[in-house]
Amino acid sequence: MSDIKDEKTSVGYEPDFSSTTYETDFEFGKSGYDVDRTNGSTSFYAYYNIVCLVAGTGMLGLSSALKQGGWAGLVMVLLAWWMSSYTAVIMQKCMYKGKNRRLASFKEIATESFGAIGGWVSFFFTTWIYLGTPVLYLVLAAQNMNQLCAGTAGEIGRLPWTIIWCVVVGIPYIFLKSMNNIAWTSAFGMIAIMGTILITIVLAGIDAPNQVDTSNHDNVIWEGFPIALATISFSFGGNVVYPNVEASMKNPKKWPITVVGGLSTCAMMYIAIAVCGYYVYGSDVVNPIYNSTPDGPARTVAIVLITVNVVVSAPIMLVSFALDVEDMLNVTVEKWGKTKEFILRFLLRTGIMVFVAVVGILIPFFDLLMSLIGAFANCAVILIFPVLFYLRLTGFRNKNILQHFWHFLIVLVGLVGLIFGTWTAIEDLIDAFADGYEYSI
């Protein structure tokens, strides 16, 4: 037993996931290297969590991504699925490359790989996801509510609705210290996404005969590839939370098949709605996709489902970010006492919520925000950083030429999306502001 203990505390120890004695070797909860998995969840529950976390509002823009890149965009969807699956698998290997413990977060992996500077660089990019996604959600919720209330007293414009939804989301976010019991929100999110996909496909199928002479399609649109890649990358975002999901599994050696299965399920749903939307509406398709379908009760149900889903999902992202910041600033009861800790937490979270609200008010463009976040943050976090962490922590020379080519291709695709996608998204935002906008639209 002493030999096992020495191995686990050695620098760069990597557990043997192929071993059938993996769980007993780790002495869960005793070694200090791994998390306590005594009450861990099943692989199916982890699969379910992955699907709930990844399959979200990103699927609303995939038909628009095909409009930007043509039918060849389907190749990018498959490539993004393949690459994100690979980086999710190697992320686990990185988790177990700590000097004497399991690395429990994306930032810890970055710090272990490239020091404090690497940790802060990764934190900067993940902050874009943690805060940018709630901004995107609130913009969509405000847009949807104003649309649902068209012709009534509730049609007050996107600006007032953005403020209202910020208050609704901000109350639980500011006053609840953590959100441990969020299984119901994940379940509702899954129902909402599946319902929206089904409704959209059915409505598009019914409307297809009316679009035969109006929709145009392109096989390849080279100049649209970077921005299309950005939208697609947003749809596969999950690396930030994968360490938490893996930590919840009773049998972590099943992580590879679990995460690949979850991402494959998302990819199948994405391809279904992307092909349906672009095939029926072609160059006329819009983001979100349900706004391309005929108006009526069914579309209203889809809009309501998505609106409630994003409103209950936004606090989860915000709390995750706030907990990280509070941990870095050591905002704890032990240090400050209950009263001062509450005041500091209240001020910090209120400031974050105000920031999110201001950005949502100033940039009320759902589709352009999705492209910008996908290009700048997701391309880096999903594609570029995991490969760099993996090579840094596991070595460069012990990989064969095919592995190096595959890693080079992943990083190249990520850089193309990051640089050119971000540039295009910023240009589109500038054009949108130049054209002017009204919150009442």
MONOR-V601222 format. One record per pair of residues at least 4 apart in sequence whose C-alpha atoms are under 7 Angstrom apart, sorted by sequence separation. I is the first residue (numbers start at 1). J is the second residue. D is the distance in whole Angstrom. If there is no record, write none. Layout:
# MONOR-V601222
[[I J D] [I J D]]
This chain:
# MONOR-V601222
[[1 5 6] [2 6 6] [3 7 6] [4 8 6] [5 9 6] [6 10 6] [21 25 6] [22 26 6] [23 27 7] [27 31 6] [41 45 6] [42 46 6] [43 47 6] [44 48 6] [45 49 6] [46 50 6] [47 51 6] [48 52 6] [49 53 6] [50 54 6] [51 55 6] [61 65 6] [62 66 6] [63 67 6] [64 68 6] [65 69 6] [66 70 5] [69 73 5] [73 77 6] [74 78 6] [75 79 6] [76 80 6] [77 81 6] [78 82 6] [79 83 6] [80 84 6] [81 85 6] [82 86 6] [83 87 6] [84 88 6] [85 89 6] [86 90 6] [87 91 6] [88 92 7] [90 94 6] [91 95 6] [92 96 7] [93 97 7] [98 102 6] [104 108 6] [105 109 6] [106 110 6] [107 111 6] [108 112 6] [109 113 6] [110 114 6] [111 115 4] [114 118 5] [115 119 6] [116 120 6] [117 121 6] [118 122 6] [119 123 6] [120 124 6] [121 125 7] [122 126 6] [123 127 6] [124 128 7] [126 130 6] [127 131 6] [128 132 5] [129 133 6] [131 135 6] [132 136 6] [133 137 6] [134 138 6] [135 139 6] [136 140 6] [137 141 6] [138 142 6] [139 143 6] [140 144 6] [141 145 6] [142 146 6] [143 147 6] [144 148 6] [145 149 6] [146 150 6] [151 155 7] [156 160 6] [157 161 6] [158 162 6] [159 163 6] [160 164 6] [161 165 6] [162 166 6] [163 167 6] [164 168 6] [165 169 6] [166 170 6] [167 171 6] [169 173 6] [170 174 6] [171 175 6] [172 176 5] [182 186 7] [183 187 6] [184 188 6] [185 189 6] [186 190 6] [187 191 6] [188 192 6] [189 193 6] [190 194 6] [191 195 6] [192 196 6] [193 197 6] [194 198 6] [195 199 6] [196 200 6] [197 201 6] [198 202 6] [199 203 6] [200 204 6] [201 205 6] [202 206 6] [203 207 6] [204 208 6] [207 211 7] [208 212 7] [211 215 6] [221 225 7] [224 228 6] [225 229 6] [226 230 6] [227 231 6] [228 232 6] [229 233 6] [230 234 6] [231 235 7] [232 236 7] [233 237 7] [238 242 6] [241 245 7] [242 246 6] [243 247 6] [244 248 6] [245 249 7] [254 258 6] [255 259 6] [256 260 6] [257 261 6] [258 262 6] [259 263 6] [260 264 6] [261 265 6] [262 266 6] [263 267 6] [264 268 6] [265 269 6] [266 270 6] [267 271 6] [268 272 6] [269 273 6] [270 274 6] [271 275 6] [272 276 6] [273 277 6] [274 278 6] [275 279 6] [276 280 6] [277 281 6] [278 282 5] [281 285 5] [285 289 7] [295 299 6] [296 300 6] [297 301 6] [298 302 6] [299 303 6] [300 304 6] [301 305 6] [302 306 6] [303 307 6] [304 308 6] [305 309 6] [306 310 6] [307 311 6] [308 312 6] [309 313 6] [310 314 6] [313 317 7] [314 318 6] [315 319 6] [316 320 6] [317 321 6] [318 322 6] [319 323 6] [320 324 6] [321 325 6] [322 326 6] [323 327 6] [324 328 6] [325 329 6] [326 330 6] [327 331 6] [332 336 6] [333 337 4] [336 340 5] [337 341 6] [338 342 6] [339 343 6] [340 344 6] [341 345 6] [342 346 6] [343 347 6] [344 348 6] [345 349 6] [346 350 6] [347 351 6] [348 352 6] [349 353 6] [350 354 6] [351 355 6] [352 356 6] [353 357 6] [354 358 6] [355 359 6] [356 360 6] [357 361 6] [358 362 6] [359 363 6] [360 364 6] [365 369 6] [366 370 6] [367 371 6] [368 372 6] [369 373 6] [370 374 6] [371 375 6] [372 376 6] [373 377 5] [374 378 5] [375 379 6] [376 380 7] [377 381 6] [378 382 6] [379 383 6] [380 384 5] [381 385 6] [382 386 7] [383 387 7] [384 388 7] [385 389 6] [386 390 6] [387 391 6] [388 392 6] [389 393 6] [390 394 6] [391 395 5] [399 403 6] [400 404 6] [401 405 6] [402 406 6] [403 407 6] [404 408 6] [405 409 6] [406 410 6] [407 411 6] [408 412 6] [409 413 6] [410 414 6] [411 415 6] [412 416 6] [413 417 6] [414 418 6] [415 419 6] [416 420 6] [417 421 5] [418 422 6] [419 423 6] [420 424 6] [421 425 6] [422 426 6] [423 427 6] [424 428 6] [425 429 6] [426 430 6] [427 431 6] [428 432 6] [429 433 6] [430 434 6] [431 435 6] [432 436 6] [433 437 7] [8 13 6] [17 22 6] [26 31 7] [29 34 7] [41 46 7] [66 71 6] [98 103 6] [103 108 6] [111 116 5] [149 154 5] [150 155 5] [286 291 7] [326 331 5] [333 338 5] [336 341 5] [373 378 7] [374 379 6] [379 384 7] [380 385 6] [391 396 5] [399 404 7] [416 421 7] [7 13 7] [16 22 7] [28 34 6] [29 35 6] [96 102 5] [103 109 6] [149 155 5] [246 252 6] [286 292 6] [28 35 6] [29 36 4] [66 73 5] [95 102 6] [96 103 6] [111 118 5] [278 285 6] [285 292 6] [28 36 5] [65 73 7] [95 103 5] [110 118 5] [111 119 4] [277 285 7] [333 341 6] [28 37 6] [95 104 7] [110 119 5] [146 155 5] [246 255 7] [290 299 7] [332 341 6] [28 38 7] [146 156 7] [331 341 6] [108 119 7] [146 157 6] [107 119 5] [110 122 6] [146 158 6] [277 289 7] [95 109 7] [98 112 7] [94 109 7] [107 122 6] [143 158 6] [107 123 6] [142 158 5] [142 161 5] [142 162 5] [387 407 6] [139 162 6] [142 165 7] [138 162 6] [8 33 7] [384 410 7] [138 165 6] [322 349 7] [383 410 6] [384 411 5] [138 166 7] [383 411 6] [384 414 6] [383 414 5] [380 414 6] [379 414 5] [379 417 6] [380 418 7] [379 418 6] [375 417 5] [376 418 5] [375 418 5] [375 421 5] [376 422 6] [375 422 5] [372 422 6] [372 425 5] [371 425 6] [368 425 6] [368 429 7] [215 280 7] [217 282 5] [215 281 5] [216 282 5] [217 283 6] [33 100 6] [34 101 6] [215 282 5] [216 283 5] [33 101 4] [34 102 5] [215 283 6] [32 101 6] [33 102 5] [211 280 6] [215 284 6] [211 281 6] [201 273 6] [208 280 5] [204 277 7] [201 276 6] [197 273 6] [204 280 7] [287 367 6] [14 96 5] [13 96 7] [14 97 6] [13 97 6] [12 97 5] [12 98 6] [12 99 6] [11 99 4] [10 99 7] [11 100 7] [204 293 6] [9 99 7] [10 100 7] [200 290 6] [203 293 6] [9 100 5] [203 294 7] [8 100 7] [200 293 7] [199 298 7] [199 302 7] [196 302 5] [195 302 7] [192 305 5] [192 306 6] [192 309 6] [189 309 5] [188 309 7] [185 312 7] [52 186 6] [106 240 6] [52 189 6] [56 193 6] [52 190 6] [105 243 6] [104 243 6] [231 370 6] [231 371 5] [234 374 4] [178 319 7] [230 371 5] [233 374 6] [237 378 6] [169 311 7] [173 315 5] [239 381 7] [231 374 6] [239 382 6] [227 371 6] [230 374 5] [234 378 6] [230 375 4] [233 378 6] [237 382 6] [169 315 6] [173 319 6] [233 379 6] [70 217 7] [71 218 6] [72 219 6] [70 218 5] [71 219 5] [72 220 5] [70 219 5] [71 220 6] [230 379 7] [70 220 5] [69 220 6] [70 221 5] [88 239 6] [69 221 5] [84 236 7] [68 221 7] [69 222 6] [76 229 7] [80 233 7] [69 224 5] [77 232 6] [68 224 5] [69 225 5] [68 225 7] [69 228 6] [144 303 6] [68 228 6] [66 228 7] [65 228 4] [144 307 7] [65 231 6] [141 307 5] [65 232 7] [89 256 5] [62 231 7] [61 231 7] [62 232 6] [174 346 6] [137 310 5] [85 259 7] [137 311 7] [85 260 5] [174 349 6] [58 234 6] [59 235 6] [174 350 6] [58 235 4] [137 314 7] [85 263 7] [55 235 7] [134 314 5] [54 235 7] [54 236 6] [81 263 7] [54 237 6] [134 317 7] [170 353 6] [54 238 6] [53 238 7] [81 267 6] [130 317 5] [131 318 7] [230 417 6] [130 318 6] [229 417 6] [226 416 6] [227 417 7] [130 321 6] [166 357 6] [226 417 5] [230 421 6] [163 357 7] [226 420 6] [227 421 5] [226 421 5] [227 424 6] [227 425 7] [46 245 6] [162 361 7] [159 361 6] [46 249 7] [43 249 6] [41 248 6] [42 249 6] [40 248 5] [41 249 5] [42 250 6] [40 249 5] [41 250 5] [50 259 7] [40 250 4] [37 248 7] [39 250 7] [43 254 7] [47 258 5] [51 262 5] [55 266 6] [59 270 6] [63 274 4] [67 278 7] [35 247 6] [37 249 7] [38 250 7] [47 259 6] [50 262 6] [51 263 7] [62 274 5] [63 275 7] [66 278 7] [37 250 5] [63 277 5] [43 258 6] [47 262 5] [51 266 6] [63 278 5] [67 282 6] [67 283 5] [64 285 6] [135 356 6] [139 360 6] [63 285 7] [64 286 6] [138 360 7] [64 287 6] [135 359 7] [131 356 7] [135 360 5] [139 364 6] [61 287 5] [63 289 7] [140 366 6] [60 287 6] [61 288 6] [139 366 6] [60 288 5] [61 289 6] [60 289 5] [136 366 6] [136 369 6] [136 370 7] [18 253 7] [17 253 5] [132 373 7] [129 373 7] [128 373 7] [129 377 6] [128 377 6] [126 377 7] [125 377 5] [113 389 6] [110 389 7] [113 392 6] [113 393 6] [159 439 6] [158 439 5] [157 439 5] [158 440 6] [157 440 4] [156 440 7] [157 441 7] [87 382 7] [91 386 6] [94 389 7] [87 383 7] [94 390 6] [97 393 6] [84 382 6] [84 383 7] [87 386 6] [94 393 7] [87 387 7] [90 390 7] [83 410 7]]
